[in-house]
Amino acid sequence: GTNENTNGLLRQYFPKGTDLSGYHPDYLDYVAAQLNNRPRKRHHWRTPAERLDQLLSEPFTPPTGALTA
């Protein structure tokens, strides 16, 4: 489901079968920023960028329990 949804979002910017090498890297960065700044229900209506910032700002807590090899 995630891939199909992402493909649908990308179709707003690029027709199916588009060769992305014909686009300027700045435009590709713009499209990536647009998609990463869309709020997501699964992130409690935060954007993926906001969620990543939150995860990276949380202190690291290693897993507990014995590790087995």
C-alpha positions as CSV (number, residue, x, y, z in Angstrom):
1,G,0.0,0.0,0.0
2,T,2.8,2.4,0.8
3,N,4.5,2.1,-2.6
4,E,1.2,2.6,-4.4
5,N,0.4,5.7,-2.4
6,T,3.9,7.1,-3.0
7,N,3.6,6.4,-6.7
8,G,0.3,8.2,-6.8
9,L,1.9,11.2,-5.0
10,L,4.8,11.2,-7.5
11,R,2.4,11.1,-10.4
12,Q,1.3,14.6,-9.4
13,Y,4.8,15.8,-10.5
14,F,6.0,13.2,-13.1
15,P,3.9,11.2,-15.6
16,K,4.3,7.4,-15.5
17,G,7.5,6.2,-17.1
18,T,9.2,9.6,-16.9
19,D,13.0,9.7,-17.2
20,L,14.1,11.7,-14.1
21,S,17.5,12.4,-15.6
22,G,15.8,15.1,-17.7
23,Y,14.9,17.1,-14.6
24,H,17.1,19.6,-12.9
25,P,18.3,18.4,-9.5
26,D,16.8,21.5,-7.8
27,Y,13.4,20.5,-9.0
28,L,13.9,16.9,-7.8
29,D,14.9,18.4,-4.4
30,Y,11.7,20.6,-4.5
31,V,9.5,17.5,-5.1
32,A,11.2,15.6,-2.3
33,A,10.7,18.5,0.1
34,Q,7.0,18.8,-0.9
35,L,6.5,15.1,-0.2
36,N,8.4,15.1,3.1
37,N,6.5,18.1,4.3
38,R,3.0,16.5,3.9
39,P,1.5,15.7,7.3
40,R,0.8,11.9,7.8
41,K,-2.0,10.4,9.9
42,R,0.4,7.6,11.0
43,H,2.7,10.3,12.5
44,H,-0.2,12.0,14.4
45,W,-0.5,14.6,11.6
46,R,3.2,15.5,11.8
47,T,5.4,15.6,8.7
48,P,8.0,12.9,8.2
49,A,10.7,15.6,8.6
50,E,9.2,16.6,12.0
51,R,9.0,13.0,13.1
52,L,12.6,12.4,12.0
53,D,13.7,15.5,14.0
54,Q,11.8,14.2,17.0
55,L,13.5,10.8,16.8
56,L,16.9,12.2,16.3
57,S,16.5,14.6,19.3
58,E,15.5,11.8,21.7
59,P,18.3,10.3,23.8
60,F,19.5,6.9,22.6
61,T,18.4,4.1,24.9
62,P,20.0,0.8,24.0
63,P,17.8,-2.3,24.2
64,T,17.7,-4.1,27.5
65,G,18.1,-7.8,28.0
66,A,20.8,-10.2,27.2
67,L,22.2,-10.3,23.7
68,T,22.7,-13.7,22.1
69,A,25.1,-14.5,19.3
